[in-house]
């Protein structure tokens, strides 16, 4: 299962894989390979504080139907 993280800062990473741009709020798959055997997690090593765990939020209906009380 991929490790999804949410970016907290604007980052641009360049290397043999090309250039990757990350921005605040972007959900990033840390397991995605940028080059054979080289993942996003490898590319951002040392910058983990720029990311937080991203949790998939299920749609929740918070609007409750009004309750009618009859006497």
Beta strands, then each sheet from edge to edge (+ up, - down):
strand 1: 4-7
strand 2: 11-15
strand 3: 18-22
strand 4: 27-29
strand 5: 33-35
strand 6: 38-39
strand 7: 51-53
sheet 1: 4+ 1- 7+
sheet 2: 2+ 3-
sheet 3: 5+ 6-
end
